[in-house]
Amino acid sequence: MLTAIPGKSRRVDKTERKEDGLYLYSEYGSLCLEPKTASIVRIRISVSEGFSGKEKPGIVYHDSFSEWGYTEDADHVILTLPSLKVCISRADGALAFFDGDGRLLFAQNAGTPVEFEAFDSYHLADAEQKIRQIETADGKKDVIEEPLKVFSGKSYHIRTHFRPGDEAIYGFGQQEKGCASLRGKHLYLHQANRKIAIPMFVSTKGYGILTDTYAPMIFHDGPDGTYLYLEADQELDQYFIAGNMNEVVAGYRLLSGKAALLPKWAFGYVQSQERYESQEEILETVTKSRGLGIGMDCIVLDWLSWGENQWGQKSYDEKRFPDPAAMIDALHGEHVHFMISIWPNMGKETENYREFAEKQLLLPGCGVYDALKKEARELYFEQLKRTHFSYGTDAWWCDSSEPFTPEWGHGMRPEEGQNWQEYLKEAGLRLPYEYSNSFALYHAQGIWENQRGAMKEKEKRICNLTRSAYTGQQRYGTVMWSGDTAAGWESLRDQIAIGLHFSASGLPFWTTDIGAFFVRHGNSWYWNGEYDEATDSAAYCELYTRWFQFASFLPMFRAHGTDCRRELWNFKGEFYAALIKADRLRYQLMPYIYSEAGKVWLKDRSLIRWLAFDFTEDKNTWEIRDQFMFGEALMVCPVTEPMYYEKDGSEMRDAAKSRSVYFPAGCDWYDLLSGERYAGGSRQEVAAPLDTIPVFVREGSVIPMAQPALSTEEQEGSFTLKRFPGKARPYEFYTDAGDGYGYERGEYELKTL
């Protein structure tokens, strides 16, 4: 008969306070609770000797909070802060957090709150590897056929179990499919073309948890329990942040750094597509846009700016771009900024690749530079300085910053579990396994630190549009976007929810390819747009118009994609008129938008957020995924269903030209343009003709608005105040120079209107 082998005892048999931390010990391992503020507690659990000293680049706040005490009895150890109490079970070390009123916020499972399993990790050997290169719409990819591996060291799989109550959960970065609360979901938190993993969530119950790990994770909430699974780390390292959800995001920013403020022009319209092929084409596009009165602040040059067979080289094809500096000067003369696509991977035929290879600063088995090394980050920007930066480029589009997307090598869509396993293999063999989710963070850090170091005469705020992110990346002037999506109404609905989850993870600046990247249906699983006629299809033009309206209320307002041209004049008649109206409204609202963006930096706010953030007590908001707050006062309600045209282009004569809107309780609401009043706590049908996106204002709010303009630089400094009825809500208006880093030195104005 088999005999049960007892595990190590989890009973806490020793407690001590040292170095502003409360340490608890058992045979199983060590637990340290370190109060960071009156409402934030760091939790570390280790089954090794002591705690890890590994580099943790996401966290920058290292102060401690000393106004706490603890008591203990036979059953519990209780740590008490001014408005938070942590109860630790002596029997198993399980944690429970209570607010100042004694209300339970969060509790780990009794019995086995945390599990550790040791394993050996490996990386690619410094030897000739069998590599297969594949062509995808996401560029050339190196795939390892039969990896030759060497031992890296020991690590742990870690699983922590907890018991959610009556609450909604948001965050964990960006998934590919949209939903409201994440309760009942199983999420794989790894990087991908259309996914961004952020190990942070917030709860309507009044707390959030940031897990300070840099490898992939899993969140699971189902009938069999709720847990977080960490693929590889030396210890469990988490931060419990108490407060309402807006306060939790502010706590995340305290720990991982303030969000750098983007230049003002970055909040204007950004024109992009796959792709402009010459200097002449870019200049002609800007000239025509301005002639038609289209507001535009930036034009973007997508991939293949380099010469033939020079993948990723940081220079231009001289035949198509004979004088980049003159091109950029001409754009600046028209008050238009210039952004260029740059990649972390370089072809072996390029000079850039050879320079990295000679200095051994490439990741093994591929042409991707090793962004985790400071020397490699410096070389990467040094190559940019020789060309793009010296020409006067205003912004970077750091594409493919995952930088491994094995899912794009498949003919049919892989299962989510298969994606997880393949990412672990591809990224884990090339990057240190415990840091295999963090490439984008280091990549953005390199751009930020080296560009700021290279500025001499004139400071220029960094704007880095990039496809992946990790904890703390908001410090580096980054905007993330949802990857290479495919056109369809379901995809548009998904975009709203995934953007809100991303913002709930603490990173404020996010956008989407207006109209989706892929429009037509191709022979790959990801190239699955629903409109083969593209802009010749009235059905697609309707979808594009509604997507454009939605994006006009995002932190970055940007058109991009393939299969058809994306300039506004390619959409005719009623569609063109609706697009122009949305573009003008964006610029009319610019004083409000930039003021709200300034408070993202100054006061750690979120520019877009779930209704539940501001109206938590109204449970009707918890599952609403097609309405959101934009800044302090505006509620945006995008149209997410066709009203005018069937997919085949035929008219929908009987479809209502309206949508249902829920107005959160606690205040009345007013239509931004008409001023019509709607009672809070009600659901009503509101008009939504093709040229209108329903937007509503909290009662008593003041909205600063300006005249529309061709660019933010040309917009007059004067504005009007639109005051809405109801109990007055004083408005704090933020303004600064719009560029440079004077705002960090106090060179800004904040006044109450």
LUMLUM-915457 format. One record per residue (C-alpha): residue in one letter; y, x, z negated. Coordinates in steps of 0.02 Angstrom, whole numbers, plus 32768, in hexadecimal, padded with zeros to 4 digits. Each point is the difference from the previous one (the first is absolute). Example, Ala and Ser with C-alpha at 12.3 -4.5 7.8 and 13.67 -1.06 7.14 Angstrom:
a7F1F82677E7As80AC80458021
//
This chain:
m800080008000l80AE8040802Dt807280257F6Ea80BA7FDE8003i8068809C7FEFp809D7FDA7F9Cg80A580398048k8085805E7FA3s80557F997F79r80AB7FB9802Dr802E7FDE7F4Cv80A8804B7FD0d7FDD80747F6Ek80A080667FFAt80B97FD9801Be809980707FFDr80B680038036k803C809D8056e8088802B807Ed803C7F4B8008g7F537FC58032l7F7A7F9F7FA2y7F558052801Bl7F5D7FA87FDFy7F578054800Bs7F4D7FC58014e7F5E80518033y801C7FB780AEg80AC804C801Bs80B880097FD3l808A7F7F800Fc80B9802A7FFBl808A7F7D7FF6e80AC804A8020p80967F897FF5k807C802E8089t80847F7A7FDAa80077F667F91s7F9E7FA28085i7F978085805Cv7F6480537FBCr7F9C80878058i7F427FEF7FEDr7F8E8095801Bi7F447FFF7FEAs7F94809A8016v7F4880277FE8s801E80BA8017e8044807D7F84g80B87FD47FF2f806B7FB48088s8020803880B2g80918071802Dk7FF27FD780BBe809A7FE9806Ck803A7F4B8002p808F7FFA807Fg80257F467FF5i804580007F4Fv80A780527FD6y80277FB57F55h7FB7806A7F75d80667FCD7F68s7FAD7FAE7F6Af80357F737F8Cs7FF080237F46e802F7F597FAFw7F507FC57FE0g7F7E7FFF7F79y7F4B7FD47FE8t7F8D7FB37F80e7F447FFB7FF5d7F787FA17FA8a7F447FF5800Dd80047FA280A6h80A1802F805Bv80868080801Bi80A97FB18027l8090805C8054t80A67FA57FE7l809F80128069p80A07F9B7FEAs7FC67F778079l7F4D802F802Bk7F5F80127FA0v7F6080568038c7F5F7FD47FA7i7F6D80788013s7F527FC67FCFr7FA780817F94a7F587FC28040d801A803380B6g80B4803B801Ba802F7F648063l80BC7FE5800Fa80647F607FEFf80BD7FF48019f806D7F7C7FACd80BA7FDA8015g807C7FF17F72d7FCF7F4A7FE3g7F49802D7FEEr7FD17FBA80ABl7F6E80598053l8036805480A1f7F6A80678033a7F54802A7FBBq7F7480748033n7F4E7FC27FF6a7FA580177F5Cg7F6380697FFFt801E806A809Ap80BB80038024v7FF780A18067e7F7080588058f7FF580B38042e7F7F80498077a800480BA8029f7FDF803A80B3d8012809B806Ds808780028085y8001806780A0h807B80368087l7FEC804580AFa7FC580B28008d806C8086804Fa7F8D80078097e7FF37FBE80B1q7FEF7F437FF2k7FB77F8A8081i80977F97802Fr800D7F70807Aq80AD7FCD803Ei801E7F4A802Be80927FA98055t80477F677FA7a80A07F9B800Cd802D805D7F61g7FF580A98055k7F798084800Fk7F8B80087F69d7F8A808C7FC9v7F5B7FBB7FBFi7F85806C7F9Fe7F507FF08045e7F9580667F88p806B80447F73l7FD880A97FB3k80307FEA7F4Av801A806C7F67f800A7FD07F49s80B07FD67FC0g7FDE7FD57F4Ck7FD27F747F8As805E7F5D7FF7y7FE57F507FBDh7FEF7F528045i805C7F927F82r7FFB7F447FE7t806E7FA27F85h7FDD7F497FD9f80807F807FC7r80107F447FE5p80907FA9805Cg803A7F597FBBd806B7F78804De806580738070a8025803180B3i7FF580B68036y80638056808Ag800C80B08044f7F83808B802Ag8065802D8099q7FE17FB580ABq7F5E7FB28038e7FDF7FC880B2k7FE77F487FD8g807F7F987FA4c7FE77F967F64a80697FD07F6As7FB7802B7F56l7F7780848007r7F947FA37F84g7F507FEB8045k80148091807Bh7FA080A18021l807680868042y7FD880AD8043l8098806B7FD8h7FFB808B8080q8078802F808Ba7FEB7FBE80B1n80697FD58098r80267F527FBCk7FE480217F47i8065805C7F7Ca7FAE80207F58i80717FFD7F66p7FA580007F56m80797F887FACf7FFE7F467FDAv806C7F827FA4s7FD27F5E7FA8t805A7F5C7FDFk7FC480147F4Dg808480837FE0y7FB780AC8023g7FCE807B8087i7F898093800Al801C80A18061t7F63806A8012d803080B78015t7F7680358076y8009804980B0a7F567FD18048p7FC97F578045m7FE67F6D7F89i7FB27F548000f80457F637FAFh7F7F7F787FE2d801A7F537FB4g7F6E7F89800Dp7F7E7F9A7FA3d7FAD80A27FCAg809D80427FAEt80A2805D8021y800F80BC800El80588095804Cy7F908085804Al804280B1801Ae7F9F80658080a802780AD7FBAd806280407F6Cq7FF0806A7F64e803B7F747F8Cl80437F507FFDd80BE800D7FFCq80627F5D8000y80AA7FBD7FCDf800D7F547FB1i80AD7FB88024a80347F647F9Fg80887F89803Cn80217F7F8086m7FCF803580AFn80AD803F802Fe800280677F60v7F5380448029v803E803E80A9a809280527FA6g7F8280517F8By7F9D80428094r80A1804D8045l8027804F7F57l7F5580538002s7FF7803180B8g80B680138030k80917F9A8040a7FFD7FC080B2a8072806B806Bl80857F998059l7FF17FFA80BDp809B8019806Ck805F7F608023w7FD9800780BAa7F457FF37FD7f801E7F4A7FCEg80437FD580ADy7F947FD48096v7F8780898038q7FC87FFA80B6s7F56804C8026q7F6B7FEA8072e7F69805E803Fr8056805B8050y80A38041804Ce7FCD8084807Es80A1805B8026q80AC802E7FC2e804B7F958089e7F9D7F667FCBi8039800E7F4Cl80B7800F802Fe7FF57F70807Ct7FB07F917F7Cv808C80207F85t80877FE58084k7FB57F5A8035s7FE97FC67F4Cr80B480227FD6g803C7FAF809Fl7FA27F617FD1g804880027F50i7F5A80227FA9g8016804A7F53m7F9C80A37FF6d800880967F8Bc7F6D806A8039i7F8F80218094v7F55804F7FECl7F9E807A806Bd7F457FE47FE9w7F74807D8020l7FE580708098s80B180467FFDw7FAA80A98014g7FC0804D80A1e7F577FE48051n7F6A80357F96q8075802C7F70w7FC97F7C7F83g806D80017F64q806D80928036k80AD7FED7FB2s8060801680A1y802F7F9E809Cd7FBD7FF880B0e809480518057k7FE47F9D80A0r80187F597FAAf807680387F76p8069808C804Cd808880017F78p7FCC7FAB7F5Ca809B80397FA3a80717FB28083m7F997F607FFDi80117FF17F44d80BB80278008a80157F75807Fl7FA27F877F90h806E80307F6Dg80977FDF806De7FC17F4E8012h7FE37FF37F42v7F438000801Ah7F8C80707F9Df7F638055803Fm7F5180027FB6i7F6C80628048s7F457FF37FE5i7FAE809B7FB5w7F4980187FD5p7F9F80647F7En7F7D80358080m8018807C808Dg7F97802A8098k7FAF80AC8009e80638024809Et80A77FF87FA4e806A808A7FB9n80157F9A7F60y7F437FFA7FE7r7FEB80BA801Be808580277F7Ff7FAA7F957F7Da7F548046802Ee803B80B47FF0k80407FDD7F51q7F637F9C7FD2l80677F667FD7l7F977F7D805Bl7F857F897FAFp7F4D802F802Cg7FAF7FBA809Bc809D7FB8804Fg80B08023803Cv80577FAD7F6Cy8071806F7F98d7FD880127F47a80917F9F7FB4l7FBC801C7F50k803980B6800Dk80B880277FE6e7FFB808C8082a7FBB7F888082r80867F7E7FDBe808580858014l7FB8803A80A7y7FF57F4D803Ff80B97FE57FE3e802C80AD8040q7FB47FCB80A6l806A7F627FFDk809C80677FDDr7FE78066809Et80097F66806Dh80187F4C7FC5f8065801F7F64s8074807A8058y80207F80808Bg80497F857F81t7F6C7F897FE9d802C7F7D7F7Ca7F567FC27FC7w7F4680248007w7F717F91802Dc7F7080577FA8d7F737FA68059s7F47800B7FD4s8027803E7F51e7F587FC87FBAp7FCE806D8064f7F4A7FCD8018t7FD27F58804Cp7F4580018026e80017F438017w8059801980A7g7F6C805D8048h7F967F618006g7FEB7F85808Em7FEE7F6B7F8Br80577FE37F5Bp7FA2805B7F75e7FD57FAB7F5De807880267F71g7F79805C7FA0q7FDC806A8099n80B9802A8011w800080367F4Aq7F6B80738015e8040804E80A1y80AB80207FB5l7FB080547F69k7FA080708077e808D802B8079a808E80167F83g7F95803D7F70l7FB580928061r80A9803D803Fl806F7FDD7F6Ap7FD980277F4By7F927F6B7FD5e80667FCD7F68y809D7FFE806Ds7FBB7FAB809An807C7F6E7FF9s809A806C7FE9f8025805680A7a80937F8E802Al805480247F59y7FFF80BC801Ch80327FEA80B7a80997F9A7FCEq8029807A7F75g8005808E807Ei807A7FA58072w80707FCF7F6De800880A67FA6n8011806E8099q807F7F94805Br806C7FF47F65g7FF380BC7FEFa8033801780B6m809F7F967FF1k809A806D7FFAe80A27FBA8042k7FD97F468006e7F847FA07F96k7F9B7F818062r7F917F877FA1i7F498010802Bc7FAF7F6C8055n7F4680178019l7FA07F6F804Ft7F4B80267FD6r7F5A7FA48008s7FB480307F5Aa803980187F4Dy7FCB80237F4Ft80427FFC7F4Eg80B280417FF5q8022800880BAq809A7F927FEAr8058809F7FC3y7FFE804A80AEg80667F8B806Et7F6A7FAB804Ev7FE77F588054m7F4E7FC7801Cw7FC07F888083s7F637F9A801Ag7FB18067808Ad7FC37FCE80ABt7FEC7F447FEFa7FCA7F838086a80637F688039g7FD07F557FBDw80447F7F7F86e7F7E802F7F7Es803980B4800Cl80B57FCA7FE3r7FCB7F9D7F66d7FA380997FC0q809A806E8014i80657F9C7F84a7F7E800D7F76i7FD080B58019g80B680367FFFl801C7FA67F5Ch7F6680507FB1f804080A98038s80AA7FE17FB1a7FAB7FC37F61s7FAD80AC7FF7g80AB804C7FDCl8031804780ABp80957F9D8041f8015802880B9w7F857FB3807Bt7FFF7FB880B0t7F927FC5808Fd7FF2801180BDi805D7F64803Ag7F8C7F9C806Fa7F6E80727FD1f7FD180A6804Ef7F757FBC8070v802A7F638064r7F737FF6807Eh7F4480007FE4g7FAA80A68022n7F5180477FF3s801380447F4Ew7FF47F977F62y80B180297FCCw804E7FDE80ABn7FEC7F467FE9g80A67FAD8023e7FF57F4C803Ay807F8002808Ed7FC9805480A1e809C7FC4805Ba806F804E7F79t80B87FD8801Dd7FD37F938096s7FB07F8A7F82a80727F847FAAa7F807FF97F73y801280BA7FDDc80BD7FF5800De7FFF7F797F7Bl7F95806C7F8Fy807080968020t809B7F9C7FD5r7FB97FC67F59w7FC380B17FD8f80AE8043802Bq80517F817F8Bf7F8980307F73a802280BA801Bs80BB7FE37FFBf7FE67FE47F45l7F9A809C7FE0p804180A67FBCm7FF4804B80AFf801B7F918099r7F9D8052808Ca7FB27FD080A6h7F6B8064803Eg7F5E7FEF8061t7FA0801980A1d7FC67F8F8090c80B17FC58027r80B680347FF2r80557FD87F5Be80B97FFE802Bl804A7F557FDBw802E7FDA80B5n7F487FFA802Ef7FF77F597FA4k80597F7E806Ag80637F627FE5e7FE97FA87F59f7FA080937FBAy8089807D8029a80837F8F7FB1a7F987FF27F61l7FE680BC7FF7i80BA80228014k80277F827F77a7F8780567F87d804680AB802Cr80B17FC37FDEl7FCE7FB17F5Ar7FB580A77FC8y80A88054801Bq805F7F707FB1l7F9880187F63m801280BE8001p807780087F69y7F7F7F9E7F9Bi7F6B80628046y804B80AB7FDEs803C7FCC7F54e7F507FC57FD4a7FB780A28046g807880637F94k7FC07FA67F66v7F4D802C8033w803580B27FD9l807C7FE17F74k7FA47F787F9Fd7F4D8014803Dr7FFA7F568055s7F947FC38091l804F7FC880A3i7F6E7F8D802Cr7F8F7FB17F7Ew7F8B7F6F7FDAl80527F607FC1a7F9480167F64f8066809A7FD1d809C7F977FE0f7FAE7F5A7FD6t7F6680327F9Ee80067F667F91d7FF07F908098k7F4780138028n80197FA980A6t804980A48040w7F68806A7FD6e7FA07FDA80A0i80917FEE807Ar7FEC80868085d80797FC68088q80A480027F9Df805180937FA7m809D803C7FAAf807380748061g807380537F84e80447FA67F69a80317F5A804El7FA97FD880A5m7F597FA78019v7FBA801D80AFc7F847F84804Cp7FBD804380A7v7FB37F8B807Ft7F48802E800Ee7FBB7F798075p80277FDC80B7m80727F6A801By802C800B80B8y7F7380498069e7F4380008001k7FA980A6801Dd7FED7FD680B9g80BC7FE8800Fs80017F428008e80837FA67F99m7FD97FB57F55r80687F628015d7FCB7FA87F60a800580947F88a807E7FF27F73k808C8080800Bs800180177F44r7F9E80547F75s7FD47FD47F4Dv805F80637F7By7FE380077F45f809F80147F9Ap7FD780597F5Ca802F7FA67F60g808C80397F90c80927FF1807Ad803C7FA38098w7FFF804F80ACy80787FFC8094d7FE4801F80B8l805580A68029l80557FC0809Ds80167F447FE9g80177FFB7F44e7F877F6C7FEDr7FBF7FF07F4Dy7F487FF97FCCa7FC27FDD7F51g7F9A80857FA8g7F4B7FD27FDAs7FEF7F9B80A1r7FA7801780A5q805E7FC48099e7FF8800680BCv80908065804Aa803B801380B3a7FC6809D8059p80307FFA80B8l7FD98099806Ad80A680577FDBt7FF67FE97F42i7FA1804F7F72p80147F997F61v805C80667F7Bf803C7FBA7F5Av8074803D7F77r7FED7FEF7F43e80837F8E7FB7g809F80537FC4s7FE3809C8068v80848065805Ci7FCC804980A9p80728085804Em80027FEC80BEa8059805A808Eq80217FE480B8p7F6E8036806Fa801480A98055l7FA98073807Bs7FD380797F74t801B801B7F46e8079808E8027e806E7F8A8064q7FFC7F737F81e80A57FEA7FA8g800480217F46s80447F527FDCf7F8D7F6E7FD9t80087F4F7FC1l7FAA7FB67F68k7F987F65801Ar7FF37FA87F58f7F7D7F7A7FE4p800F7F6F7F84g7FAD7FFD7F56k8001806A7F64a805A80A0802Fr7F99809E8019p807580987FFAy7FD58074808Fe7FFF80BE7FEDf8039804980A5y7FC680B18026t805380708081d800780B9802Aa802180738094g7F647FC0805Bd7FBB80AF801Cg7FF080A57FA5y7FCB80177F4Bg80A47FE37FA9y7FB37F647FB2e7F8D80727F9Ar809D80527FB9g80507F5B7FCEe80647FE780A1y7FE47F45800Fe80557F617FC7l7FB27F6E7FA5k80737F6D7FE0t7FE57F4E7FC9l80347F7A807B
//
